[in-house]
Amino acid sequence: MRVILDVNVWISALLWGGVPGKTLRLARNQQINVFASERLFIK
């Protein structure tokens, strides 16, 4: 499954967990593929 995450999901996952946290765990376990805009990672 391909999933696109925005900044709000990343922040929620890191601070509070919940469903966004579960999404990151799925990505970490390679059960889903996460896509994000390259602009999120530009300094």
Secondary structure, DSSP 8 states (H G I E B T S, - for coil): -EEE--HHHHHHHHHT-HHHHHHHHHHHTTSSEEE--GGGG--
